[in-house]
Each structure stands twice: as C-alpha cells, then as structure tokens.
C-alpha cells in the first residue's frame, strides 16, 4: 500500500528533507492519517550499500554540492568550499550521526534573560519553555531508544571512555558516564544491540542506532499516507495571491523540473538549504525571500563550540574500537558567569580512524612532528566538547552570484567568532587536555573545529515577529502554512548535540499541524 | 603491527610496481613523479614506510589531475619552482633543505593541494593502517565487541553502568 499523490494534489503536506526533523515529522503526520509527500535530494540507500570506510562513507553520504565561506572562523581557511557538514541521502544526517541525545536545560531556553546583554550578540529567549518540550523529549527518547531513559541500559565503557573516566574522576568530575545515546545497548524496537563496530558515522550497517532511514520513514511508508520521493531536489517555494505557500518546485532524478502543489510546506533541509530556499524564493510580495520581511532569514547562524583534543599515552588505547562518542560529563554545562563567559558546554568522547584523524588533527600541519604524532595513533585517545556559541546577526547564510547545476545560487556561510566563543574555546581546551593529563597523557593536541555539523539558528523562532522568522511551533510569522522543522528553527543554540531537540520539536509540530488541520485553520 | 581490513564491498588496493616503471603508469604527473614522491615523504616522513606507500599517494594525486587539466599545470610548475631553489633538484636535496624550501611555499595553491591530498591518501592506505595500528572495517568480522573494544587494562575499569 504505497501512497502516490498527483502533482496537482493540493491536499498534501510537502516536506523538504528526510533527516531528524523532516523524516520524523513525515512519519508522525502519516500516523495521524495526513497525506505527506517527502522530498529528499539524495538517494535512498540501504544498510547493504553502506561501507565501513571513513572516506568511502563520507563521499557516499555527504552533501558535497559547492558552498563558500567567509569570516574569521578557522573552517573558512581549512574547508573553504565545505564549511558545513550534513548528509544528502534518505535519512539525512541521521544516517551519519553519532547519536548523542541530551536535552536543552531551562536556562538555555531563556538565554537573553539569564545571560543578560552580551555585547554584539543577538540573544533572545525561546518563545517556548522547557516545560513545553519535556513531554516531547519523553516521546522522542522512547521512539529513539535512548540509553539510560525509559529503563534502557547504558552503553558499556570502551577503551577511549576508560581514559576519559580515569581523568575525570581524578579531577572530581563525578558526573562522568557513558552518557545517553540512541544506540541500542540491548535489542529494542526490532533493532539489534550494537556490535561496537565503530562505524556509526558511515551509515551504521548493523542498524543498532536510530535513524529516520531505519525507523521513521519505513513506518511512515507503511501507513500508505506517506510518499517518499528520493533524488528530488527542491529549488523554490511558490505562494498564492493571498501569500500562502502553494507549491514546491523541484528537480527529479531524471533532471525534470516538477511542481508539487501543497496544503502546507515544511522546510527540513538543514540550516543552509532551508535558509537558501527561503532566500531564493522571492516574489513581488516577498522581495527579500519568503518569510523574510524582518530580514532574519539566514542570520544568527550557529554551529556550536565544537573541538577535540587528541592525546598520546604510553600504552595502547585503540580508540577506533567501539561506539564513537559514548562519554559525557556535564560539570560545565550550566551557565556560570564566574567562568568569564556566557553559556556552557558538555564534555564528550570522540574517536576517529587513522584517515580522518590525520585529516582533522590540524589541517595544514606537516613534517616530522606531525608524522611522529600520527605514528602513535594506537596510543591516542580523543575527547570532545559541544558548547553554546553566541548568535550574531552577521553570522549568516547568503546567496552568491555563483549558481549550482539547477541554477540556484550557491550559499555562502559567514561566521566570525564572538569573544565569548573564543573564551569558551580556550576554557574548553584546558578542560579537555586537563582530563587527559590526569589520565597520564604525555602530549595533547588541540584540534580545531571541523566542518560544522551542528547547524542551527538561521531561521529562528521568536516570540515577536520582528526578532525572527518562526513562531513557537516553527511556523513562519508571515506565511501561515509554511513551517521549518530542522535545527535552523532554534532560537539559540544551547550547548548539547541538537538532534534530540530537533526530533522533539518535530513531534510537537506534528501535533500542532494536525490540530490546525482538524480545526480548519490549515 | 596490526592486521587491518578494507571493507569487502570496496575494491581491493591496486598493486604498484616496485621498480622505476611505476612512473610510466602516471598521466599528467609522469614528468614529476619522483619529485612528488619525495615531496610526499617530506610532508609526512615515516622512516618505517616503504617507498610504495608514497608512490600510491602520487598515483592518487595523478588521477585527480587527470580530471582537472589546470591542476596538472599548476603542480608541474610548482615542481619546477622546487627544483629551481637550490643547485640540486628538490628530489636530490637532503631533508632540511627540502623542508626549508617548502616552508616558504605553504600558501601556494599547489602546496595546499599536495599537502592535503598527501594526508588524504597516505593515511587511507591499508599498509599504513597496519603500520600505525588502525584495524579498519569491522562489521564483516562481527565488530569489535569480541575483539577488544574494552581491552584497555592499564587503567581501572569504570563500574558497570557508568
């Protein structure tokens, strides 16, 4: 019972992007009996297609279409045409992610009130509260099978975690644990337990990790209400005379341009693509792009304070064995002005194989010293942080004069680091290196951020229309049937890995869309 | 020395000739193959690695250049520049002279391409994985759950559940 909708069927909800937000929303709506067309720019791969190979997986899954970058962030120098890292495949970046599942904390959702006026930062409070989200976090954790929630056991410590644990305990960071992940420690929901293969990020051949590819989309398709169109790249959103979204123009696998009519349109293509689509969808009514009357589309772009410290020990670690990011401590997660900066960060685990360790250790580094570090790969451990960066109006996605194969302008990402960001980076490096030193590290290397994978904020929600793009349900302030369902809707970034929050917001948005439809408002 | 595995779905590594004829298999870089192999070893000097590891890097770089004509020209010009800096060709210089020349050229587009691609391909080589202790693909072997994912024994074990 496969759904098939006509292009001129204006009763369907069209969702652009099948990742954590779009894939989850598609299933949630289909379960409620709502007709959904899910457009995905990338191919529909299966577990059998995936490879246990870092570069092979990267090239198979990543969004590699050209982008440009500017600003003083190191990414613009190291990865100038690939500043942001997401996936172009059915399942989106949930096919790649390492499955950390942490909740926002209450202070983070009132960032402007709690942090105060941070000069140069465009902080706002979220238009919703943690209490609004909590029931949806519960549902998200249940559907994703998050360890240490709903009675699910923790993931077992691996070698890399043993190093983090020893260092953290020696310094009195007693919150250290293997953390919470949407990776099965025991069989759950028809999916097997992990075999600790270490290749979650190249597609997860085993299927022990939740993704929209292996959970949400198949279940949505089984309802007969969801039609998935893979290799269909949205290029523009159209509206009717009344200013309501009416259709999505896309290019299909055969290169044909199609126009799918819509009752409502949801953008869930990750920050860069969702903002790019809105900016490119100009008209007489929306001369600066759809839903961009206040000029916030593309602005306040966030990518988190993400960095890794790699340390060398006297004895083998073999960090590549086992799940990648199973370690967390939250001693620094809460806002604490005595540290000299606003916001907090989580300390987490990180491991990479030899190919990507070499590539991301310090891009551009060469010579005897670099080589001697690489030769000690087997004795290397990795520790990571994800922290809150400050929103700034000029950190933004814009359209360039260059165009892609579909004639759509290539996006530029501009990002300058705020002083607050730099203070947190320095503090974080000291914490990460300190933990490894306490476990016996003989040398630590402060690796810079790699291409941004936590892309947030560029179509943010706000209580007042003049402060953002969306309301508290992710609906455009200016277009009543246009929604955003990816990380770009975040009002501020918080510190933790964003996927759990994206999924919780998607479930909440599905409830809202269904209610509006039932009430005749949509 | 580890035993490393390439994913069985991917093509196995191609052999490369041990003799000087490896150069003859190159396309746009046939005239500069030896210089590029010495350059790769200068950028990532591992005394334990045999010459074939660096030759495979050059072969991979050559294949990229075969698809981008301008890149071939840029790199060949760069090699000519390297050879012009001292009374001996770059490939015949001792290491410190090679390093000093390269330090003056780090912002050249050809250098950036060659440095990044050397790192990209050298450390994606199964022979190099084995030399430095990376074991590679694992799902086809049952993962690492029974092959040492938690065998570190020089620190105390965390309590179970942590």
Boltz contact constraints between the chains, C-beta under 6 A:
constraints:
  - contact:
      token1: [A, 51]
      token2: [B, 7]
      max_distance: 6.0
  - contact:
      token1: [A, 51]
      token2: [B, 9]
      max_distance: 6.0
  - contact:
      token1: [A, 51]
      token2: [B, 10]
      max_distance: 6.0
  - contact:
      token1: [A, 52]
      token2: [B, 7]
      max_distance: 6.0
  - contact:
      token1: [A, 52]
      token2: [B, 137]
      max_distance: 6.0
  - contact:
      token1: [A, 52]
      token2: [B, 138]
      max_distance: 6.0
  - contact:
      token1: [A, 52]
      token2: [B, 139]
      max_distance: 6.0
  - contact:
      token1: [A, 53]
      token2: [B, 7]
      max_distance: 6.0
  - contact:
      token1: [A, 53]
      token2: [B, 10]
      max_distance: 6.0
  - contact:
      token1: [A, 55]
      token2: [B, 124]
      max_distance: 6.0
  - contact:
      token1: [A, 56]
      token2: [B, 10]
      max_distance: 6.0
  - contact:
      token1: [A, 154]
      token2: [B, 161]
      max_distance: 6.0
  - contact:
      token1: [A, 157]
      token2: [B, 158]
      max_distance: 6.0
  - contact:
      token1: [A, 158]
      token2: [B, 149]
      max_distance: 6.0
  - contact:
      token1: [A, 158]
      token2: [B, 150]
      max_distance: 6.0
  - contact:
      token1: [A, 159]
      token2: [B, 152]
      max_distance: 6.0
  - contact:
      token1: [A, 162]
      token2: [B, 152]
      max_distance: 6.0
  - contact:
      token1: [A, 162]
      token2: [B, 155]
      max_distance: 6.0
  - contact:
      token1: [A, 165]
      token2: [B, 158]
      max_distance: 6.0
  - contact:
      token1: [A, 166]
      token2: [B, 155]
      max_distance: 6.0
  - contact:
      token1: [A, 177]
      token2: [B, 162]
      max_distance: 6.0
  - contact:
      token1: [A, 195]
      token2: [B, 142]
      max_distance: 6.0
  - contact:
      token1: [A, 195]
      token2: [B, 143]
      max_distance: 6.0
  - contact:
      token1: [A, 195]
      token2: [B, 145]
      max_distance: 6.0
  - contact:
      token1: [A, 196]
      token2: [B, 143]
      max_distance: 6.0
  - contact:
      token1: [A, 196]
      token2: [B, 144]
      max_distance: 6.0
  - contact:
      token1: [A, 196]
      token2: [B, 145]
      max_distance: 6.0
  - contact:
      token1: [A, 196]
      token2: [B, 149]
      max_distance: 6.0
  - contact:
      token1: [A, 197]
      token2: [B, 138]
      max_distance: 6.0
  - contact:
      token1: [A, 197]
      token2: [B, 139]
      max_distance: 6.0
  - contact:
      token1: [A, 197]
      token2: [B, 143]
      max_distance: 6.0
  - contact:
      token1: [A, 205]
      token2: [B, 139]
      max_distance: 6.0
  - contact:
      token1: [A, 315]
      token2: [B, 154]
      max_distance: 6.0
  - contact:
      token1: [A, 320]
      token2: [B, 134]
      max_distance: 6.0
  - contact:
      token1: [A, 321]
      token2: [B, 144]
      max_distance: 6.0
  - contact:
      token1: [A, 321]
      token2: [B, 148]
      max_distance: 6.0
  - contact:
      token1: [A, 321]
      token2: [B, 149]
      max_distance: 6.0
  - contact:
      token1: [A, 322]
      token2: [B, 144]
      max_distance: 6.0
  - contact:
      token1: [A, 322]
      token2: [B, 149]
      max_distance: 6.0
  - contact:
      token1: [A, 353]
      token2: [B, 134]
      max_distance: 6.0
  - contact:
      token1: [A, 354]
      token2: [B, 123]
      max_distance: 6.0
  - contact:
      token1: [A, 354]
      token2: [B, 129]
      max_distance: 6.0
  - contact:
      token1: [A, 354]
      token2: [B, 132]
      max_distance: 6.0
  - contact:
      token1: [A, 354]
      token2: [B, 134]
      max_distance: 6.0
  - contact:
      token1: [A, 355]
      token2: [B, 123]
      max_distance: 6.0
  - contact:
      token1: [A, 355]
      token2: [B, 124]
      max_distance: 6.0
  - contact:
      token1: [A, 358]
      token2: [B, 119]
      max_distance: 6.0
  - contact:
      token1: [A, 358]
      token2: [B, 123]
      max_distance: 6.0
  - contact:
      token1: [A, 359]
      token2: [B, 119]
      max_distance: 6.0
  - contact:
      token1: [A, 366]
      token2: [B, 43]
      max_distance: 6.0
  - contact:
      token1: [A, 366]
      token2: [B, 115]
      max_distance: 6.0
  - contact:
      token1: [A, 368]
      token2: [B, 45]
      max_distance: 6.0
  - contact:
      token1: [A, 371]
      token2: [B, 44]
      max_distance: 6.0
  - contact:
      token1: [A, 371]
      token2: [B, 45]
      max_distance: 6.0
  - contact:
      token1: [A, 371]
      token2: [B, 46]
      max_distance: 6.0
  - contact:
      token1: [A, 375]
      token2: [B, 132]
      max_distance: 6.0
  - contact:
      token1: [A, 377]
      token2: [B, 132]
      max_distance: 6.0
  - contact:
      token1: [A, 377]
      token2: [B, 133]
      max_distance: 6.0
  - contact:
      token1: [A, 377]
      token2: [B, 134]
      max_distance: 6.0
  - contact:
      token1: [A, 378]
      token2: [B, 133]
      max_distance: 6.0
